[in-house]
């Protein structure tokens, strides 16, 4: 777990830095510098671009990570996987030119979207797709920290400057949209340059291996991941259809805050995915089992702490926002629990996507997509934005249970232990204790006192009970440096 802990900690720190900047953007700049309708358009733009990027990649980045350890001819596997997003970008670009007017009429409902809205979506999606590919290329070299900084921090910082420029009228709204395109393109170019320094390669269209099984793997993973991605973005699109753009903005803020809980999982996943692929390729079941267990308990502890810190301060955090945004406060509770459940599975997703039974990802992903849409159709009209959050929680929980059972049946292993239950009980106990004991009139003092008491209780009890030996060792090292 040495390289995992080291890079996970660095990735977590850079990710939280990115979220701090993102919080400034989402909770202050967007909500105060931009009216809710324009913010809704930006949210819609980025949601559609995020959903579109996998259609350009078609699983090419997962293909690269999965098969890179298996082939001695590295140039060929890189070339094959890179050719996929290049061809898909060309095809989708041609399709957009042919059907632009039909698509914009379908999307815009009763709102007026900017003239070049779909082209903004396309170029941001292309930049996102190629960034993810070249980030995957750096990950096969077990170098994740710089790429994670670019993924989590760099573009948010540049967007913050753009929002300030928009507020002071150096940019029009269309100018800000164009700036978004340029920011995502710049991030992709920097990632390409960095990955090329780490893993130099020459493009080759001569393959000494059968490409059919590799393309099938990429296609299956792509179809499964697209369906899985639906749960992250389709809710905003459906809110736009059932409610209005202002509700999209309110929900986006709630989703952003809840996503803080998922940061440790995202940070660890960057390095554990290629390691898991190598364990499976080497048939190292003991190493895989240890990584599965340790990743689960470590993520349970850390995400549990983040969730408790977030929820004990949620009223104070929302007090910084305009009153209308308080409609989505419970979205944070619901999605925060969903993120905790997701993280508790540890490297489960990495095992499923790299194992021989990866095809199940397609079926599970399609089921997830269908459930998400159906639950949103049922719950959104009844409960508003909270209904969208409940739809995500229910669909994601069922999806994770299916993946958990799949690994249990095929590898005869699961990630949980009695310590997992103790972490859940600890998280609930600390939350209720802090909420009952602390109530300070001054807002910032209230946040500091609640956060400090939560940290002392949670970390102290975790350390005393020895819930995770690797985290205890990390605490020892931190104390030695101090």
N, C-alpha and C positions, 0 to 999 in steps of 0.2 A: 504493500500500500504506500511505499515511500514516494514514488513519482506521482501517484494518484493524489495523496494528501497535499504534497508540495504544490502541484499545479492547480489542484482544486481550490486551495486557499488563495493563491494569486488570482485565479479566475473569479473567485467569489468577491474578492476585494475590488477588482476592476469592474465587475458587473454591478456591485452596489454603488460604485462611483458613477457608473452610467445611469443607474436608476435614480441617484440623487439629482443628476442633471435632468433626467427625464421627468422627475417629480417637479422640478422647477418649471419645466416646459408645460407639463400636463396640468399641474395644479395651480400654477400662477400665470405663466405667459399665455398659453392657449385660452384659458378661461377668462383672463382679464384683458388681453390685447386683441382678441378676436371674438366676434359675436358667435353665438351658439350654432347658427346656420353654417357659417364659413368653417368653423371647427368641425362640424359634422361632415362637410365636404372633404376636408383633409383626412378625417378618420376613415371615410368611405374610400378615398383614394388609396390609402396605405393598406386597408383591409383587402381590397380587390387585388392590389399588387402582390400582397403576401400570399393570397390564394392562388394567384397566377404563376408565381415563381416555380412551384413544383412541376407545372405543366411544361416548363422550359427545361428543367433538369431531368425529368423522367427517371429519377432514381440513380442518376449518373454518379452523384457524390457518394451514395451508399455502395454502389458497385465498386468504386475506387477503394473505399475503406475495406470492404469485405474481401476483395481478391488481390489487393496489392501485396499482402504477405505471401500469397500462394505462387506468384509468378516471378521467375528470374528476369524475364524480359519486361522491365518496368516501363520502358518507353511505349510498348504496345498497349498495355493496360491503361496507361494514362491517356494515350491518343484515342483509344476506343471510347473511353468514358467522356473525354472532352468533346468528341465529335457529336455526341447526343445533344447537349444544350445548344451547340452552334446551329445544327440543322433545325431544331425545334424553334429557335428564335427567328430564323428566316421564315419558316412556315407560318408561325403565328403572326408575324409582322405582315405577311402577304394577306392572311385572313382578315386582319384588322383593317387593312386598306380596302378590302372588298365589302366588308359588312359594318363599317364604322357607324353609319347612321342608324341601322337597325339596333345595334348594341346600345348606343347612347339613349335611344328612345325606350329600350327595355329597362335600363338601369335607373334613369332619372326620376321616374314616378312623377310626382307633382313639383319637384324642385328643379331649379335652373342650374345645371352644371356648367363649368367653364367649357369653352369651345373645344379646346385641345385636351379635355379631361382624359380620354381613353389613351391618347399618346403619352401623356404623363404616366398613366398606369403602366403602359407597355415598357417604357424605358426604365422606370424604377424596378419593375419586375425582372427585366433582363439584368440589371445591375445587381439585384438581390440574388438571382440565380447563379451568376458567375462568381459573385463573392462567396457563396456557400460552396461552390465547387473548389475554388482555390483555397478556401479555408480547410476543406477536407484534405487537400493535397498537403498542407502543412501539418495536419493532424496525423497523417500516416508516418511522418517523421517524429511523432510524439512531441511536437512543438505547438502548444495551444494558447500560450499566454498572450503573445502579440496579436494573434488573430482575434482572440476574445476581446482584447482592448478595442480593436477596430470595430468589432461587432456590437459591443455594448456602450462604448464611450464616445468614440470619435464623431459619429454622425449626429448623436444627440447634442454634443457641444456645438457643432456647426449649425444645427437647427435652432439652438438657443440664440445664437448671434443673428440668425435670419429672422426670428420672431421679434427681437429687439429692433432690427432694421425696419420690419413691417410696422411696428408700433409707432416709430418716429417718422413713418411715411417715406422712408427711403425706397421701400418696395410697395408695389400694388399687390393685391391678392393674387393675381395671375403671376406676377413677378416672384412672389413667395413660392407658388407651386413649381415654377421653373427652377428655382433655387433648390427645392427638394430633389428634383431630378439630377441636378449637378452634384449634390452632396452624395447621393447614393452611387453615382457613377465614379466619383473620385475615390470613395471607399473601396470599390471593386478594383480599381486600377492599382491602388496601394497594396491590396491583398494579393493581386496577381504578381506584382514585383517581388514581394516578400516570399511567396511560395516558390517562385522560380529560383530564388537564391538558395532556398533550403533543398529543393528537389529539382535540379536541372533536368530537362528532358528534351528529346527531339521528336517532333511529330512524325508518325509512321502509319501508313495505311496498309502495311503488310503484316498480317497477323498469323502467327505460327500455331494458333490454338483455335478451337471452335468457338465462335462468338455467340452462337445461338443460346446455350444455357446461361451465358452471362447477361444477354439482352432480356431473356425471360426473367431472370432474377431482378434486373433493374426495373422491368415493367411491373412486376408483381409488387415490389417495394414502393414504386411510385404510386400505384393505384391505392395501396393501403395507406400510404402517408398522406395522400390528398384527402382521403376520407377522414383521416385522423385530424388533419389541419382544419377541416370544416368546423370542428367543435370550437376552435380558437377564434375564427373570423366570421363564420356565417351568421352568428347571432346578431352582430352589428348590422349586417345587410338585411336580416329579417326584421330587426327593430325599425330600420328605415322604411321597410315595406308596411309593417303593421302600425307603427306609431309615427314618429317624425324625426327630423334631423337633430333636434335638440335632445331628444332621448338617447340618440346615438352618442352624443357628446357626454351626457351624464353617465351612461353605461361604460364608455371608454375610460373615464376617470376611475370608476370602481374596479374595472378589470386591471387597469395599470397598478393600482394600489395592491390588489390581491396577488398580482404577479410577483411581488417582492418575495412571497413565500417560496416561489419556484426557483429563485436565483441559485441556491446551493446545488439543486439537482442539475440545473443547466450547466453550472460550472464544472461539476464532477463528470457529467456526461461527455464533455468535450474530450477528456483524456481516457475515460473508461471504455468508450466505444471501440477505438482501435486496439486496446489491450484485450477486450473481450473477444474481438475477432481473432487475435493471435492465439488466445487460450483455446478457442474452438478449433482453429486450424491445426494446432499442435495436439489436440485431444487431451488437454490438461484439465481434467474434470475437477481435481482437487483444488487447483488454483482458481478455477471458475466458481466453485462452491464457496470458497473463502471470500472471494471478491463480492459475490452475491450477498452473502450474510453481512459482511462489514459495510458495504455500500448502503445497505438498507438501514441498519441501525444508526450509522453516522448521519444519514440524511434525515431519518426520523427525528433525531435529537436536534439537529441544526434547524430544520424547517419548522419543527415544533416551537423552538425558541423564537424564531422570526414571526411565526403566526401569533404567539402570545404577545410579543412586543407590539405587534401591529394592532391587535384587537383591544388591548388595554388602553391604547392611545387613539382609537379610531374616532371618537367624538371630538377630540382635540384637533386631529388632522382635518376633519371636515369643517371645523369652525373657520379654517383659513379660506374656504371656498364660498362662492356665492350660494345663497340659500337654496336655489333650485337644484343644485347638485346633490343636496342631501337626500333626494328621492332615491338615490342608488346606494345609500350607505350599507344596506343589508346585502348588497351584491358582494361586498368585500368579505363578509362572514361566509357566505355560501361558497364562493369561488376559492376562498382561502382554505376551507376544508377540502375541497376538490384537489387543490394543489398539494396538500399534505398527503392525501391518499395516493396521489400519483407518485410523489417522491418516495413514499415508503416502500415501493417495489424495487428500489435500487436499480441494478443494471438489467432488470427484467426485459426491458425493451431492446437493449443491446443484444441480449441472448437470443430473443425471438428473431430479430432481423438478421443475425449472423448464423443461425443454426439451419439444419437441413429442412426443417419444417417451416421455413420462412413464408411459404405460400399462404399459411393461415392468416398472415398479416392482411392479405387482401380481403378475405371474408370478414374478419373482425373489423377492418377499417370501413368496409362498405356498410356493415351493420351499424357501426358508430355514426357514420354520416346520416344514415336513414333515421336512426333514433334521435339524433340531434335536431334534424329538421322537423320530425313528427312531434317531439316533445315541445319544441318552440311554437309550432302551430297550435298546440293544445294550451300551453301555459302562458305564452306572451299576451294573448288577448285578455286573459283572466287576471294576471298578476303584474303586467307591465314588465319593466326591466328586471325585476326580481324573478319573474317567470323564466326569462332567458337564462338567468344564473342557475335556477333549479334544473332546467333542461340540460345544461352543461354538466352539472354535478351528477345527475342520474345516469346520463349516457356515458360519461367518463368512468364512473364507478363500475358499471356493467362491463365496459371495454377492458378495464384493468383486471377484473376478476377472470375474464376469459383468458387473458394473457398469462395470468398467474397459474391457472389450471393447466395451460398448455405446457409450460416449463415443468410443472410438477409431474405431469404424466410422462414426459419424454426424458427428463433428466433426474427425476426422483429427488428434486430439491426445491425448497421454498426459502424466502428471505427472512422469515419472521422467527422470533424467539419470545420467551417470557419478558425479556427486556423491552420488546416493542410495546407490550401492554403497559409496562411501567412508564414508558415515555408518554404514552397517551394520558395515563392517570396523572402524571406529573404536570403535563401541559394544562390539563383542565383545572387541576388544583391551584397552580400558580396563577392562572387567569382569574379565577373566582376570588382567591385570597387578595390579590393586588387590587382588584376592583372594589372589594369590600373595605379594605383598610385605608386606601388612599383617595383623597378628594381635596385638591388644592384649588383655590379660586384663581390664582394667577396661572395662565395657560401654559407658559413655557416651564414654569416650576413644576406644574402638574405632570408634564411630559417627562421631565428629567427625573422626578421622584419615582414615578411609576416604572420608567425604563430601568432605573438603577436597582430598584427593589426586585424587579423581574429577573434581571441579570444575576443578581446575587443569589436569589432563591433557586433559579433554574440551573445555573452553572454549578453552584455549590452542591446541590442534591445530586446532579448528574455525576459529578466528580466523586462524591462520597459513595454512591452506589456502584461505581465502576461500570456504568452502562456501556461504555465503549473504551476499550484499552487504548486504541489508537488516538482517540481524542484526549484521553488522560495524558498520554505521552506528549501530545502537542501542547497541552497546558503546562507540563513540566518544562518543555523547551522554552516556552514563552517566559516563564518565571525566571529561568536561568539567564535569558537575555536581558531581562529587566534588572 
